[in-house]
Amino acid sequence: MRARSNPREVLYSGGTRAKVRGMIRITTFAGRNVAVFGLARSGIVAAQALRDGGATVACWDDGEGGRAAAMKSGLPLVDLSQADWSGFAALVLAPGVPLTHPQPHWTVARARTAGVEVIGDIELFFRERAKACPQCPVIAITGTNGKSTTTALIAHILKSAGKDVQMGGNIGVGVLSLEPPAPDRYFVIEMSSFQIDLTPSLHPTVGVLTNITPDHLDRHGTMENYAAVKEKLVADADSSVLGIDDAWSSKSSQFLTDRYKFHFRISTKSRADIYLRDGKLFGSDGTSSAELADLNGIGSLRGAHNGENAAAAFAAMTLLHIPVEAVVAGFKSFPGLAHRLEELGHVGRTVIVNDSKGTNADSTEKALLSFAAGSIYWIVGGVPKEGGIEPLAPYFNRVAKAYLIGQCAPEFAETLAGKVPFEMCGTMEVALQQAVRDTAASSATEPVVLLSPACASYDQYNSFEHRGDHFRALTEALPGFTKKAHA
């Protein structure tokens, strides 16, 4: 199986890109042989970091492109199917390569037979941190939805407060492309369930779990397995922040309570340690509440789901002793995350929103709830997730019309028939043109063309970023388009 590249470089709306400023040399495997499989972004950097730290690396990828990238980087290629695995100290596996389900990749099977540990690049980071600078603060964030926005928001607040901040992992750049750990350097790391699975030494200063809803079951087998992986991030942290609005994360909160592990509980639905009500964050000690921050009017934090992200960030900043006024200022200046409810601009009255990161129904639900009912002209489709858009049926009355693209268009047409007017558009170009045409005749005060596909992108695009970038380029080429100004 070929490792899939997922270059997540565009972080904030307005085009600000993450910058690679250094590399963390991995010295914990100095003098030993390490196999590296999966030579996309994180694999190449991991191999370089190991080599520069004194290890001998054996690199391989099932795809010619990965092998060519390694050769271009001066890394040695070794066909791991023919290698003597008894000589390897570890297999560093790219997160996109199956570890357990639907079945372990052949390299994983070979490693296990030889008694070789299987780890990822973030595990290398945590081992190096433990050796070189264990007091270096690390904030690790996971969750089915919201983790990227929460990660970017936490990094933005810390940077706005004058801290030395490094952000990476499942967002921006691989963690080993960042500057080395230092006592006053804050690492803000987004982690997918795949990455957590490959990080046995995971031990953040603050762990954040936003929520747990069904996703990646093809990679974890069951919801129980998936939830257990997510829970590991907060269970192994010095202190934690957990959303409690879904049954699985609420169960994780109870698990931490039973283990006498301190954690902040956050909610958008009920009173918790930090909770959202009427667009404001409140803190509660169990008997009384006090207002912490007003999110109303902050476009980049629109919607209850962003209230959850802001609550998580506020709780994490409290654990890190960042002053409240600095947190509130950071909220107000946060430019938002590219591809997540990213307001691109206007064509006349019509606002155009890029939510390409809405890759499942749960994420798209948040988008549909963020705009006035009847004002949404929804571009949807791609490679469907389990359940398709059936879970969104309670919100169909918010949609004025849908524009279907990609592989799942016939399936989604059956779901929408008789419930939402729709057009079979096929491509993004056609969908955007038709949606803008229809909004010109809309009676809504501010009609919204919303790209929130509720699907993966791989039928027509390399990644959700690629899809969102194409949508942005098409939007900017529209006659009469006015780009949104960013602070």
C-alpha positions as CSV (number, residue, x, y, z in Angstrom):
1,M,0.0,0.0,0.0
2,R,1.3,3.4,-0.9
3,A,1.3,6.1,1.9
4,R,-1.0,8.9,1.1
5,S,0.4,12.4,1.2
6,N,-1.8,15.0,2.9
7,P,0.1,18.3,2.8
8,R,-1.8,20.5,5.2
9,E,0.1,23.8,4.7
10,V,-2.5,26.5,4.3
11,L,-3.6,27.3,7.9
12,Y,-5.3,30.6,8.2
13,S,-7.7,32.4,5.9
14,G,-6.0,35.2,4.0
15,G,-3.2,32.8,2.8
16,T,-0.8,32.8,5.7
17,R,1.3,29.7,5.4
18,A,3.1,27.6,8.0
19,K,6.9,28.1,7.8
20,V,9.4,25.4,8.3
21,R,12.2,27.0,10.4
22,G,14.2,24.0,11.6
23,M,14.4,20.4,12.3
24,I,14.5,18.3,15.4
25,R,17.4,15.9,15.4
26,I,16.4,12.5,16.9
27,T,19.3,11.3,19.0
28,T,17.4,8.6,20.9
29,F,18.2,6.0,18.1
30,A,21.8,7.0,17.6
31,G,24.0,4.1,16.6
32,R,21.0,1.9,15.8
33,N,19.2,0.8,12.6
34,V,15.7,2.1,12.0
35,A,13.3,1.2,9.2
36,V,11.1,4.0,7.9
37,F,8.1,3.1,5.7
38,G,5.8,5.7,4.0
39,L,7.9,8.4,2.3
40,A,5.5,11.3,2.0
41,R,6.0,14.4,4.1
42,S,6.3,13.0,7.6
43,G,8.3,10.0,6.6
44,I,11.0,11.9,4.7
45,V,11.4,14.3,7.6
46,A,11.5,11.5,10.2
47,A,14.2,9.7,8.2
48,Q,16.3,12.8,7.9
49,A,15.9,13.6,11.6
50,L,16.9,10.1,12.6
51,R,19.9,10.1,10.2
52,D,21.0,13.6,11.4
53,G,20.8,12.2,15.0
54,G,23.1,9.3,14.4
55,A,20.8,6.5,13.3
56,T,21.2,4.3,10.2
57,V,17.9,4.5,8.3
58,A,16.4,2.0,5.8
59,C,13.7,3.8,3.8
60,W,11.0,2.2,1.7
61,D,7.6,3.0,0.1
62,D,5.4,0.8,-2.0
63,G,5.0,3.7,-4.4
64,E,7.6,4.9,-6.9
65,G,6.9,8.6,-6.0
66,G,7.8,8.0,-2.4
67,R,11.0,6.2,-3.3
68,A,12.0,8.9,-5.7
69,A,11.4,11.6,-3.0
70,A,13.7,9.7,-0.7
71,M,16.5,9.4,-3.3
72,K,16.1,13.1,-4.0
73,S,16.6,13.8,-0.3
74,G,19.7,11.6,-0.2
75,L,18.1,8.9,1.9
76,P,19.1,5.3,1.5
77,L,16.5,2.9,0.0
78,V,16.2,-0.6,1.3
79,D,13.5,-3.0,0.1
80,L,12.0,-3.9,3.4
81,S,10.3,-7.0,2.0
82,Q,13.8,-8.4,1.5
83,A,15.4,-7.0,4.6
84,D,16.6,-8.8,7.8
85,W,14.3,-7.3,10.4
86,S,16.2,-8.7,13.3
87,G,18.6,-5.8,12.9
88,F,16.0,-3.0,13.2
89,A,15.4,-1.2,16.5
90,A,12.1,0.2,15.3
91,L,9.8,0.7,12.4
92,V,8.7,4.3,11.9
93,L,5.4,4.1,10.1
94,A,3.6,6.9,8.2
95,P,0.2,7.5,9.9
96,G,-1.7,6.9,6.7
97,V,-0.5,3.2,6.6
98,P,-2.8,0.7,8.3
99,L,-1.7,-0.4,11.7
100,T,-4.5,-2.7,12.7
101,H,-7.6,-2.5,10.4
102,P,-8.7,-3.6,8.0
103,Q,-5.5,-5.6,8.4
104,P,-2.0,-4.6,9.4
105,H,0.2,-3.5,6.6
106,W,2.8,-6.1,5.6
107,T,5.6,-4.0,7.2
108,V,3.7,-4.0,10.5
109,A,3.3,-7.8,10.3
110,R,7.0,-8.2,9.6
111,A,8.0,-5.9,12.4
112,R,5.7,-7.7,14.9
113,T,7.1,-11.1,13.9
114,A,10.6,-9.8,14.5
115,G,9.7,-8.2,17.8
116,V,10.3,-4.7,16.4
117,E,8.3,-1.8,17.9
118,V,6.1,0.2,15.5
119,I,6.0,3.9,16.1
120,G,5.4,7.2,14.4
121,D,7.2,10.6,14.0
122,I,5.4,12.1,17.0
123,E,6.6,9.3,19.1
124,L,10.2,10.3,18.1
125,F,9.4,13.9,19.2
126,F,8.2,12.8,22.6
127,R,11.2,10.6,23.2
128,E,13.6,13.4,22.2
129,R,11.7,15.9,24.4
130,A,11.9,13.5,27.4
131,K,15.6,13.2,26.8
132,A,16.6,16.8,26.0
133,C,14.0,19.1,27.6
134,P,11.2,17.3,29.6
135,Q,9.9,20.7,30.9
136,C,9.1,21.9,27.4
137,P,5.3,22.7,27.4
138,V,3.3,20.6,24.9
139,I,-0.4,21.0,24.2
140,A,-1.8,18.1,22.2
141,I,-5.3,18.3,20.7
142,T,-7.5,15.6,19.2
143,G,-11.2,15.0,18.5
144,T,-13.3,13.8,15.7
145,N,-14.2,17.4,14.8
146,G,-12.9,20.8,15.8
147,K,-9.3,19.7,16.5
148,S,-7.7,21.8,13.7
149,T,-9.5,25.0,14.6
150,T,-8.8,24.5,18.3
151,T,-5.1,23.8,17.5
152,A,-4.8,26.9,15.4
153,L,-6.7,29.0,18.0
154,I,-4.5,27.9,20.9
155,A,-1.4,28.6,18.9
156,H,-2.7,32.0,17.9
157,I,-3.6,33.0,21.5
158,L,-0.2,31.9,22.8
159,K,1.6,33.7,20.0
160,S,-0.5,36.8,20.6
161,A,0.5,36.6,24.3
162,G,4.1,36.8,23.3
163,K,5.1,33.2,23.6
164,D,7.5,31.2,21.4
165,V,5.1,28.9,19.6
166,Q,5.6,25.9,17.4
167,M,2.5,24.4,15.7
168,G,2.5,21.2,13.7
169,G,1.6,17.5,13.7
170,N,-1.6,16.8,11.8
171,I,-1.8,20.5,10.8
172,G,0.7,22.7,9.0
173,V,4.0,20.7,9.0
174,G,5.2,17.5,10.5
175,V,6.3,17.9,14.1
176,L,9.9,17.0,13.4
177,S,10.1,20.0,11.0
178,L,9.7,22.4,13.9
179,E,12.4,24.0,16.1
180,P,13.8,21.8,18.9
181,P,12.2,21.6,22.3
182,A,13.2,24.4,24.8
183,P,12.0,25.3,28.3
184,D,9.9,28.3,27.2
185,R,8.9,27.1,23.7
186,Y,5.3,26.0,23.5
187,F,4.5,23.1,21.1
188,V,0.9,23.0,19.9
189,I,0.3,19.6,18.2
190,E,-2.8,18.4,16.5
191,M,-3.0,14.6,16.6
192,S,-5.2,12.3,14.6
193,S,-6.2,8.9,15.9
194,F,-3.7,7.3,13.5
195,Q,-0.9,9.4,15.1
196,I,-2.0,8.7,18.7
197,D,-1.9,5.0,17.8
198,L,1.7,5.3,16.9
199,T,2.8,7.3,20.0
200,P,3.1,5.0,23.0
201,S,5.1,7.7,25.0
202,L,2.5,10.4,24.5
203,H,2.7,12.7,27.5
204,P,1.5,16.2,26.8
205,T,1.5,19.0,29.4
206,V,-2.1,19.7,28.4
207,G,-4.3,17.3,26.5
208,V,-7.5,18.4,24.7
209,L,-10.2,16.1,23.4
210,T,-13.0,18.1,21.7
211,N,-15.5,15.3,20.9
212,I,-15.8,11.7,19.7
213,T,-18.3,10.7,17.0
214,P,-18.1,7.9,14.5
215,D,-15.2,8.2,12.1
216,H,-12.3,6.1,10.7
217,L,-14.0,2.9,11.7
218,D,-12.4,1.2,8.8
219,R,-9.1,1.9,10.5
220,H,-10.0,1.1,14.1
221,G,-12.7,-1.6,13.6
222,T,-15.2,-0.5,16.3
223,M,-16.2,2.7,18.0
224,E,-14.9,1.3,21.3
225,N,-11.4,1.0,19.7
226,Y,-11.6,4.4,18.2
227,A,-12.8,6.1,21.4
228,A,-10.0,4.3,23.4
229,V,-7.4,5.7,21.1
230,K,-8.7,9.3,21.5
231,E,-9.0,8.8,25.2
232,K,-5.3,7.9,25.5
233,L,-4.3,11.5,24.7
234,V,-6.1,13.0,27.7
235,A,-5.4,10.1,30.0
236,D,-1.7,10.4,29.6
237,A,-1.6,14.2,29.9
238,D,-0.5,16.1,33.0
239,S,-3.9,17.9,32.9
240,S,-6.7,17.7,30.4
241,V,-9.7,19.4,28.7
242,L,-12.6,17.3,27.5
243,G,-15.8,18.1,25.7
244,I,-18.7,16.2,27.3
245,D,-21.5,16.8,24.8
246,D,-21.3,13.3,23.3
247,A,-21.6,9.9,25.0
248,W,-18.1,8.7,24.2
249,S,-16.2,11.8,25.4
250,S,-18.5,12.0,28.5
251,K,-17.5,8.5,29.3
252,S,-13.8,9.4,28.9
253,S,-14.4,12.3,31.4
254,Q,-15.9,9.8,33.9
255,F,-12.9,7.6,33.3
256,L,-10.5,10.4,34.3
257,T,-12.6,11.3,37.3
258,D,-12.4,7.7,38.5
259,R,-8.7,7.8,38.1
260,Y,-8.5,11.1,40.1
261,K,-7.1,12.9,37.0
262,F,-7.8,16.6,37.0
263,H,-9.6,17.9,33.9
264,F,-11.7,20.8,32.7
265,R,-15.1,19.7,31.3
266,I,-16.5,21.9,28.5
267,S,-20.0,22.0,26.9
268,T,-22.2,23.8,24.5
269,K,-25.3,22.1,25.8
270,S,-25.2,22.1,29.6
271,R,-23.5,23.7,32.5
272,A,-19.9,22.5,32.9
273,D,-16.6,23.9,34.1
274,I,-16.6,26.1,31.0
275,Y,-19.8,26.3,28.8
276,L,-21.4,28.2,26.0
277,R,-24.7,30.1,26.4
278,D,-26.1,32.7,24.0
279,G,-22.7,33.1,22.3
280,K,-20.9,33.7,25.5
281,L,-18.4,31.6,27.5
282,F,-19.1,31.1,31.2
283,G,-17.1,29.5,33.9
284,S,-18.8,27.5,36.7
285,D,-17.6,26.2,40.1
286,G,-20.7,24.0,40.4
287,T,-22.7,26.6,42.4
288,S,-22.3,29.9,40.5
289,S,-21.3,31.0,37.1
290,A,-19.4,34.0,35.7
291,E,-19.0,35.3,32.2
292,L,-15.6,34.7,30.7
293,A,-15.8,35.9,27.1
294,D,-18.3,37.1,24.6
295,L,-17.9,35.5,21.2
296,N,-20.8,37.3,19.5
297,G,-19.6,39.3,16.5
298,I,-16.4,37.3,16.0
299,G,-16.9,35.9,12.5
300,S,-14.1,33.4,12.8
301,L,-15.7,31.8,15.8
302,R,-19.3,31.7,14.4
303,G,-21.5,28.8,15.5
304,A,-21.9,26.6,18.6
305,H,-19.1,24.3,17.3
306,N,-16.7,27.2,17.4
307,G,-18.0,27.9,20.9
308,E,-16.8,24.4,21.8
309,N,-13.4,25.2,20.2
310,A,-13.2,28.5,22.1
311,A,-14.1,26.8,25.4
312,A,-11.4,24.2,24.9
313,A,-8.9,26.9,24.1
314,F,-9.9,29.0,27.1
315,A,-9.6,25.9,29.4
316,A,-6.2,25.1,28.0
317,M,-5.0,28.7,28.5
318,T,-6.2,28.6,32.1
319,L,-4.1,25.5,32.7
320,L,-1.1,27.2,31.2
321,H,-1.7,30.4,33.3
322,I,-2.3,32.7,30.3
323,P,-4.1,35.9,31.5
324,V,-7.8,36.1,30.7
325,E,-7.4,39.4,28.9
326,A,-4.8,37.8,26.6
327,V,-7.2,35.0,25.8
328,V,-10.0,37.3,25.0
329,A,-7.8,39.5,22.8
330,G,-6.7,36.3,21.0
331,F,-10.3,35.4,20.3
332,K,-11.0,38.7,18.7
333,S,-7.9,38.7,16.5
334,F,-8.2,35.1,15.4
335,P,-8.4,35.1,11.6
336,G,-9.9,31.6,11.4
337,L,-8.8,28.3,9.8
338,A,-8.6,27.9,6.1
339,H,-11.2,25.5,4.7
340,R,-13.3,25.6,7.9
341,L,-16.2,28.0,7.5
342,E,-13.8,30.3,5.8
343,E,-15.6,33.4,4.6
344,L,-14.0,34.2,1.2
345,G,-16.0,37.3,0.3
346,H,-19.1,38.5,-1.4
347,V,-20.8,38.7,-4.8
348,G,-23.4,41.4,-4.3
349,R,-25.5,40.3,-1.2
350,T,-24.2,36.7,-1.4
351,V,-21.5,35.6,1.0
352,I,-19.4,32.6,-0.2
353,V,-18.0,30.2,2.4
354,N,-15.3,27.6,2.0
355,D,-16.0,24.7,4.4
356,S,-14.0,22.0,2.5
357,K,-12.9,20.6,5.8
358,G,-16.4,19.5,6.4
359,T,-15.6,15.9,5.4
360,N,-18.3,14.1,7.3
361,A,-21.9,14.7,8.3
362,D,-21.2,15.7,11.8
363,S,-18.8,18.4,10.7
364,T,-21.2,19.7,8.0
365,E,-24.0,19.8,10.6
366,K,-22.1,22.5,12.4
367,A,-21.8,24.5,9.1
368,L,-25.6,24.2,8.4
369,L,-26.3,25.5,11.9
370,S,-24.1,28.5,11.5
371,F,-26.3,30.4,9.0
372,A,-29.9,31.5,8.9
373,A,-32.4,28.9,7.9
374,G,-33.4,29.2,4.2
375,S,-30.4,31.2,3.2
376,I,-28.0,28.3,2.4
377,Y,-27.2,27.2,-1.1
378,W,-25.2,24.1,-0.4
379,I,-22.5,22.5,-2.5
380,V,-22.2,18.9,-1.3
381,G,-20.6,15.7,-2.5
382,G,-17.4,13.6,-3.0
383,V,-16.5,10.2,-1.6
384,P,-19.3,9.5,1.0
385,K,-18.6,8.5,4.6
386,E,-20.7,5.8,6.3
387,G,-24.3,6.9,6.5
388,G,-23.9,9.6,3.8
389,I,-26.0,12.7,4.5
390,E,-28.9,10.8,6.1
391,P,-27.9,12.1,9.6
392,L,-28.3,15.7,8.2
393,A,-32.0,15.2,7.5
394,P,-33.2,17.3,10.5
395,Y,-31.3,20.3,9.0
396,F,-32.5,20.0,5.4
397,N,-35.1,22.7,6.1
398,R,-32.2,25.2,6.5
399,V,-31.1,24.6,2.9
400,A,-32.7,26.6,0.1
401,K,-31.1,24.4,-2.6
402,A,-28.3,21.8,-2.9
403,Y,-25.8,21.4,-5.7
404,L,-24.4,17.8,-6.0
405,I,-20.9,17.0,-7.1
406,G,-18.6,14.0,-7.2
407,Q,-19.0,10.3,-6.8
408,C,-21.9,10.3,-4.4
409,A,-24.2,12.6,-6.4
410,P,-26.7,9.9,-7.4
411,E,-26.8,8.5,-3.8
412,F,-27.3,12.0,-2.3
413,A,-30.0,12.8,-4.9
414,E,-32.0,9.9,-3.6
415,T,-31.6,11.2,0.0
416,L,-32.7,14.7,-0.9
417,A,-35.5,13.9,-3.3
418,G,-38.8,15.5,-2.1
419,K,-37.0,17.2,0.8
420,V,-34.6,19.8,-0.7
421,P,-34.5,21.2,-4.3
422,F,-31.2,20.1,-5.9
423,E,-29.2,20.1,-9.1
424,M,-26.9,17.4,-10.4
425,C,-23.8,19.5,-11.1
426,G,-20.9,17.0,-11.3
427,T,-18.1,19.5,-10.9
428,M,-17.2,22.3,-8.6
429,E,-17.2,24.8,-11.4
430,V,-20.8,24.1,-12.4
431,A,-22.0,23.9,-8.8
432,L,-20.5,27.3,-8.0
433,Q,-21.9,29.0,-11.1
434,Q,-25.4,27.6,-10.5
435,A,-25.4,28.5,-6.8
436,V,-24.3,32.1,-7.4
437,R,-27.0,32.4,-10.2
438,D,-29.7,31.2,-7.8
439,T,-28.6,33.4,-4.8
440,A,-29.0,36.5,-7.0
441,A,-32.8,35.8,-7.0
442,S,-32.9,34.8,-3.3
443,S,-35.2,36.6,-0.9
444,A,-32.7,36.0,1.9
445,T,-31.1,39.2,3.3
446,E,-27.7,37.6,3.0
447,P,-27.8,34.3,1.0
448,V,-24.8,32.0,1.5
449,V,-23.1,29.8,-1.0
450,L,-21.7,27.1,1.3
451,L,-19.2,24.5,0.2
452,S,-19.5,21.9,3.0
453,P,-19.2,18.5,1.2
454,A,-19.8,16.1,4.0
455,C,-17.5,13.8,2.1
456,A,-13.9,12.9,1.5
457,S,-12.3,14.6,-1.6
458,Y,-10.4,11.8,-3.3
459,D,-12.7,11.2,-6.2
460,Q,-11.8,14.6,-7.7
461,Y,-9.1,16.1,-5.5
462,N,-5.9,15.1,-3.7
463,S,-7.1,16.4,-0.3
464,F,-9.7,18.6,1.2
465,E,-7.1,21.4,1.0
466,H,-6.8,20.9,-2.7
467,R,-10.6,21.0,-3.0
468,G,-10.9,24.1,-0.9
469,D,-8.1,25.9,-2.8
470,H,-9.8,25.1,-6.1
471,F,-13.1,26.5,-4.7
472,R,-11.3,29.6,-3.6
473,A,-9.7,30.2,-7.0
474,L,-13.0,29.7,-8.8
475,T,-14.7,32.1,-6.4
476,E,-12.0,34.8,-6.8
477,A,-12.5,34.6,-10.6
478,L,-16.3,35.3,-10.3
479,P,-17.4,38.6,-11.9
480,G,-18.2,41.2,-9.1
481,F,-16.4,39.2,-6.4
482,T,-15.1,41.2,-3.4
483,K,-12.6,39.4,-1.2
484,K,-13.1,39.5,2.5
485,A,-10.5,41.7,4.3
486,H,-8.7,40.2,7.2
487,A,-7.2,41.9,10.2
